Amino acid sequence: MSSMSEETTQEEREDFTGVPNKELTKKQRQARRAAKKGDYTDRDLNGVPDRDELDWDVLSEDWQWIRDLIAEIPEIEGLFEEAVAEGAFESQTGINGFINKVIDSEWWKETGPSAREAFATRSSDPAAYAQLLEDARVAVQSRANELGAQLDSGTIERLANRYVVDGWDQRGYLMDRALSDKIGMAEGGQYVAGDFAEQLRRTAMNNGLQYDDQYYISAARSVASGLRSEESWLRDIREEAASYWPVYGDQIRSGVDARQLLSGYINVMSRTLEIDPMSIDLDDPYLRQATTSLDDSGKPRAQSLWEFQQALRDDPRWMNTDQAVKRQTDIGAGILRRFGIL
């Protein structure tokens, strides 16, 4: 009898996990006994079985794509975490409830047909789905290169799954949005330009304007995410360039670059100073002077090419040219001839 009493006392002092407890209420003792009888843990002794957090790492490789897909879709990820917390996956009723919530989600309303087709293909023809996924990887990487987005292998895999399930082949704007926050700097802080960022940079340079790398990154991200259009960014640059070169304002706004409009001056400058035309910057003071003069009525006036060439001969660089040396030699020879020395 004494032995039985000691055993009962010991049972009431410990819960199912073997951790000693303090004084317990009647409900807590009942919860502890139920946990022991049902072969589950109830560390809080609240009558509710403990639930372990879902360990994605124990899933088979075939199911890893589900993890990647959920992680890439915030709305579904929220529903999934809520379902796990509620223990929805412990019963078929809970699973059905989770499925119904997914079907009612905005994501499903937008992607339902493509998602259903993707799931059906994966189940009925794994080889065909594998090819779809490989094509998606190529498409994602190609678009990332165009936008200047930096992706590691894991990100490519996740986005490839979304490409197939979300139907990005028909809705490229969704892919651009997903890639937008990955546009910009590569490892080591090196700036990586996508097609539009590079186009924007060239337009700025060809109109004598300069911006830092962050400007182009922000522009590319805003276009990829759908906040602004490429045309609006290009229009901003051309509007600023038009104010910088007022004599050519209308042409620049219509799409002609300042470098092209200044090509006559650049060629004269190249020949006169005997320098490579590609080495001539648009912020050269002689170019600025040639296009920012004012006429008698105060309106912008461009110098004639002859006036421009005469001004260039006041440039110290001109004194080192073959033209200048020959001119000085000719002047000296003329003087000598007048004195009968030559």
C-alpha positions as CSV (number, residue, x, y, z in Angstrom):
1,M,0.0,0.0,0.0
2,S,2.8,2.3,0.9
3,S,4.5,1.5,-2.5
4,M,1.3,2.5,-4.4
5,S,1.1,5.8,-2.5
6,E,4.7,6.7,-3.3
7,E,4.1,5.9,-7.0
8,T,1.0,8.1,-7.1
9,T,2.8,10.9,-5.4
10,Q,5.7,10.7,-7.9
11,E,3.2,10.7,-10.8
12,E,1.5,13.9,-9.5
13,R,4.9,15.6,-9.2
14,E,6.0,15.1,-12.8
15,D,4.4,15.7,-16.1
16,F,4.7,13.5,-19.2
17,T,8.1,15.1,-20.0
18,G,9.6,14.1,-16.7
19,V,10.1,17.7,-15.6
20,P,9.2,18.1,-11.9
21,N,6.1,20.3,-11.3
22,K,5.0,22.5,-8.5
23,E,1.6,22.2,-6.9
24,L,-0.9,21.4,-9.6
25,T,-4.6,22.2,-9.9
26,K,-7.1,19.4,-10.6
27,K,-7.4,20.4,-14.3
28,Q,-3.6,20.3,-14.7
29,R,-3.4,16.9,-13.2
30,Q,-6.2,15.7,-15.5
31,A,-4.3,17.2,-18.5
32,R,-1.1,15.5,-17.4
33,R,-2.8,12.1,-17.1
34,A,-4.5,12.6,-20.5
35,A,-1.2,13.4,-22.2
36,K,0.4,10.3,-20.7
37,K,-2.5,8.1,-21.7
38,G,-2.6,9.6,-25.3
39,D,1.2,9.4,-25.7
40,Y,1.6,13.1,-26.4
41,T,3.2,16.1,-24.7
42,D,1.4,18.9,-22.9
43,R,4.1,21.0,-21.3
44,D,1.7,23.8,-20.4
45,L,-0.8,21.3,-18.9
46,N,-3.6,23.2,-20.5
47,G,-5.3,20.1,-22.1
48,V,-4.0,21.0,-25.6
49,P,-1.4,18.8,-27.2
50,D,1.9,20.5,-27.9
51,R,2.6,21.1,-31.6
52,D,6.0,21.0,-33.0
53,E,7.0,23.6,-35.6
54,L,7.0,22.3,-39.1
55,D,10.6,21.3,-40.0
56,W,10.9,22.0,-43.8
57,D,14.2,20.2,-43.8
58,V,12.7,16.8,-43.2
59,L,10.5,17.1,-46.3
60,S,11.5,15.0,-49.3
61,E,13.1,16.7,-52.3
62,D,9.8,16.3,-54.2
63,W,8.1,18.7,-51.7
64,Q,10.8,21.3,-51.4
65,W,9.2,23.2,-54.3
66,I,6.1,23.7,-52.1
67,R,8.3,25.4,-49.5
68,D,9.9,27.6,-52.0
69,L,6.5,28.6,-53.5
70,I,5.0,29.4,-50.2
71,A,8.0,31.5,-49.1
72,E,7.7,33.6,-52.3
73,I,4.0,34.4,-51.9
74,P,3.4,36.5,-48.8
75,E,-0.3,36.1,-48.8
76,I,-0.1,32.3,-48.9
77,E,2.8,32.2,-46.5
78,G,0.6,34.1,-43.9
79,L,-2.3,31.6,-44.4
80,F,0.1,28.7,-44.1
81,E,1.7,29.9,-40.8
82,E,-1.7,30.6,-39.4
83,A,-2.8,27.1,-40.3
84,V,0.3,25.5,-38.7
85,A,-0.3,27.5,-35.5
86,E,-3.9,26.3,-35.4
87,G,-3.0,22.7,-36.0
88,A,-5.0,22.7,-39.2
89,F,-2.8,20.0,-40.8
90,E,-3.6,17.5,-38.0
91,S,-7.0,16.6,-39.5
92,Q,-8.6,16.4,-42.9
93,T,-11.1,19.1,-41.9
94,G,-8.2,21.5,-41.1
95,I,-6.5,20.7,-44.4
96,N,-9.7,21.3,-46.3
97,G,-10.1,24.6,-44.4
98,F,-6.6,25.7,-45.4
99,I,-7.3,24.8,-49.1
100,N,-10.5,26.8,-49.0
101,K,-8.6,29.8,-47.7
102,V,-6.1,29.5,-50.5
103,I,-8.9,29.3,-53.0
104,D,-10.5,32.5,-51.6
105,S,-7.1,34.4,-51.6
106,E,-6.4,37.1,-54.1
107,W,-3.4,35.1,-55.3
108,W,-5.6,32.2,-56.3
109,K,-8.1,34.4,-58.0
110,E,-5.3,35.9,-60.1
111,T,-3.4,32.7,-60.8
112,G,-5.9,29.9,-60.4
113,P,-5.9,28.6,-63.9
114,S,-2.1,28.5,-64.3
115,A,-1.6,27.1,-60.8
116,R,-4.1,24.3,-61.4
117,E,-2.5,23.5,-64.7
118,A,1.0,23.5,-63.1
119,F,-0.1,21.2,-60.2
120,A,-1.8,18.8,-62.7
121,T,1.2,18.6,-64.9
122,R,3.5,18.0,-62.0
123,S,1.3,15.1,-60.8
124,S,0.6,13.5,-64.2
125,D,3.8,14.2,-66.2
126,P,6.8,15.0,-64.0
127,A,9.1,15.0,-67.0
128,A,7.1,17.7,-68.7
129,Y,6.9,19.7,-65.5
130,A,10.7,19.4,-65.2
131,Q,11.1,20.9,-68.7
132,L,8.7,23.7,-67.8
133,L,10.8,24.4,-64.8
134,E,14.1,24.4,-66.7
135,D,12.6,26.8,-69.3
136,A,11.4,29.0,-66.4
137,R,14.9,29.1,-64.9
138,V,16.3,30.3,-68.2
139,A,13.6,32.9,-68.6
140,V,14.1,34.2,-65.0
141,Q,17.8,34.5,-65.4
142,S,17.6,36.1,-68.8
143,R,15.1,38.8,-67.5
144,A,17.3,39.3,-64.4
145,N,20.3,40.0,-66.7
146,E,18.2,42.5,-68.6
147,L,17.1,44.3,-65.5
148,G,20.5,44.1,-63.7
149,A,19.1,41.9,-60.9
150,Q,21.5,39.7,-59.0
151,L,20.2,36.2,-58.2
152,D,21.7,33.3,-56.4
153,S,20.8,29.7,-57.3
154,G,18.2,29.4,-54.5
155,T,16.4,32.5,-55.6
156,I,16.4,31.4,-59.2
157,E,14.8,28.1,-58.2
158,R,12.1,29.8,-56.1
159,L,11.3,32.3,-58.8
160,A,11.2,29.6,-61.5
161,N,8.5,27.8,-59.5
162,R,6.5,31.0,-59.3
163,Y,7.1,31.5,-63.1
164,V,5.3,28.2,-63.8
165,V,2.6,28.4,-61.2
166,D,1.8,32.1,-61.5
167,G,1.9,32.0,-65.3
168,W,4.6,34.6,-65.8
169,D,5.1,33.6,-69.4
170,Q,1.8,35.5,-70.0
171,R,2.2,38.1,-67.3
172,G,5.8,39.3,-67.4
173,Y,5.0,42.3,-65.3
174,L,4.7,40.0,-62.3
175,M,8.2,38.7,-62.8
176,D,9.5,42.3,-63.1
177,R,7.9,43.1,-59.8
178,A,9.5,40.1,-58.1
179,L,12.9,41.0,-59.5
180,S,12.6,44.7,-58.8
181,D,14.1,44.6,-55.3
182,K,17.1,42.6,-56.5
183,I,18.2,45.2,-59.0
184,G,21.4,47.1,-58.2
185,M,24.6,46.2,-56.7
186,A,26.5,42.9,-57.0
187,E,28.8,41.5,-54.3
188,G,31.6,43.8,-53.4
189,G,29.5,46.9,-54.0
190,Q,30.0,46.8,-57.8
191,Y,27.2,48.5,-59.8
192,V,25.5,46.2,-62.3
193,A,23.4,48.0,-64.9
194,G,20.4,46.3,-66.6
195,D,19.3,47.3,-70.1
196,F,17.1,50.2,-69.0
197,A,19.5,51.5,-66.4
198,E,22.2,51.5,-69.1
199,Q,19.9,53.2,-71.6
200,L,19.2,55.9,-69.0
201,R,22.9,56.4,-68.2
202,R,23.8,56.7,-71.9
203,T,21.0,59.3,-72.4
204,A,22.2,61.3,-69.5
205,M,25.9,61.2,-70.7
206,N,24.9,62.1,-74.3
207,N,23.2,65.2,-73.0
208,G,26.0,66.3,-70.6
209,L,24.3,65.1,-67.4
210,Q,25.7,63.0,-64.6
211,Y,24.0,61.1,-61.8
212,D,25.2,58.6,-59.2
213,D,24.6,54.9,-59.4
214,Q,21.7,55.0,-56.9
215,Y,19.8,57.2,-59.3
216,Y,19.9,54.5,-62.0
217,I,19.2,51.7,-59.5
218,S,16.1,53.6,-58.2
219,A,14.9,54.2,-61.7
220,A,15.2,50.6,-62.8
221,R,13.5,49.3,-59.7
222,S,10.6,51.7,-60.0
223,V,10.1,50.7,-63.7
224,A,10.3,46.9,-62.8
225,S,7.8,47.3,-60.0
226,G,5.4,49.3,-62.1
227,L,5.6,52.5,-60.2
228,R,6.9,54.6,-63.1
229,S,7.4,54.0,-66.8
230,E,10.7,54.1,-68.8
231,E,9.3,57.0,-70.8
232,S,8.7,59.1,-67.7
233,W,12.3,58.7,-66.6
234,L,13.7,59.5,-70.0
235,R,11.4,62.5,-70.2
236,D,12.8,63.8,-66.9
237,I,16.4,63.6,-68.2
238,R,15.5,65.2,-71.5
239,E,13.7,68.0,-69.7
240,E,16.7,68.8,-67.6
241,A,19.0,68.5,-70.6
242,A,16.8,71.0,-72.5
243,S,17.3,73.5,-69.8
244,Y,21.0,72.9,-69.8
245,W,21.2,73.5,-73.6
246,P,18.5,76.1,-74.1
247,V,19.4,76.8,-77.8
248,Y,18.5,73.1,-78.6
249,G,15.7,72.7,-76.1
250,D,12.9,71.7,-78.5
251,Q,15.1,69.2,-80.3
252,I,16.3,67.6,-77.1
253,R,12.8,67.2,-75.8
254,S,11.8,65.5,-79.1
255,G,14.5,62.9,-78.6
256,V,17.7,64.2,-80.2
257,D,20.7,64.0,-78.0
258,A,22.9,67.1,-77.3
259,R,26.0,65.2,-78.5
260,Q,24.4,64.7,-81.9
261,L,23.3,68.4,-82.1
262,L,26.8,69.5,-81.1
263,S,28.6,67.1,-83.6
264,G,29.6,70.0,-85.8
265,Y,31.4,71.8,-83.0
266,I,32.9,68.6,-81.7
267,N,34.4,67.8,-85.2
268,V,35.8,71.4,-85.5
269,M,37.3,71.0,-82.0
270,S,38.7,67.6,-82.8
271,R,40.4,69.0,-86.0
272,T,41.6,72.2,-84.5
273,L,43.0,70.8,-81.3
274,E,44.0,67.6,-83.0
275,I,42.3,65.4,-80.4
276,D,40.1,62.3,-80.5
277,P,36.4,63.5,-80.8
278,M,35.3,60.8,-78.3
279,S,37.6,62.3,-75.7
280,I,35.6,65.6,-75.8
281,D,33.2,66.0,-72.9
282,L,30.0,67.9,-73.3
283,D,30.9,70.0,-70.2
284,D,33.9,71.4,-72.1
285,P,33.8,75.2,-71.5
286,Y,34.3,76.0,-75.2
287,L,31.2,73.9,-76.1
288,R,29.2,75.5,-73.4
289,Q,30.3,79.0,-74.5
290,A,29.4,78.2,-78.1
291,T,25.8,77.3,-77.2
292,T,25.0,79.7,-74.4
293,S,25.7,83.0,-76.0
294,L,22.8,85.5,-76.2
295,D,21.8,87.6,-79.2
296,D,20.9,91.4,-79.0
297,S,17.4,90.5,-77.9
298,G,18.6,88.3,-75.0
299,K,17.7,85.0,-76.7
300,P,20.0,82.0,-76.8
301,R,22.3,82.0,-79.8
302,A,24.7,79.4,-81.1
303,Q,28.1,80.5,-82.4
304,S,29.0,80.0,-86.0
305,L,31.6,77.3,-86.6
306,W,34.0,79.9,-87.7
307,E,33.6,81.9,-84.5
308,F,34.0,78.7,-82.5
309,Q,37.2,77.8,-84.3
310,Q,38.7,81.3,-83.7
311,A,37.9,80.9,-80.0
312,L,39.6,77.6,-79.9
313,R,42.9,79.1,-81.0
314,D,43.0,81.0,-77.7
315,D,43.0,77.6,-75.9
316,P,46.5,76.7,-74.6
317,R,46.1,73.2,-76.1
318,W,46.1,74.7,-79.6
319,M,49.7,76.0,-79.2
320,N,50.9,72.4,-79.1
321,T,49.2,71.3,-82.3
322,D,51.0,70.8,-85.6
323,Q,48.8,73.5,-87.1
324,A,50.0,76.0,-84.6
325,V,53.7,75.1,-85.1
326,K,53.2,75.3,-88.9
327,R,51.5,78.6,-88.7
328,Q,54.3,80.1,-86.5
329,T,56.8,78.7,-88.9
330,D,55.0,80.2,-91.9
331,I,54.8,83.6,-90.2
332,G,58.6,83.5,-89.4
333,A,59.4,82.4,-93.0
334,G,57.3,85.2,-94.4
335,I,59.1,87.8,-92.2
336,L,62.5,86.4,-93.4
337,R,61.5,86.6,-97.0
338,R,60.4,90.2,-96.6
339,F,63.9,91.0,-95.4
340,G,65.4,89.1,-98.3
341,I,66.9,86.4,-96.0
342,L,65.0,83.6,-97.7
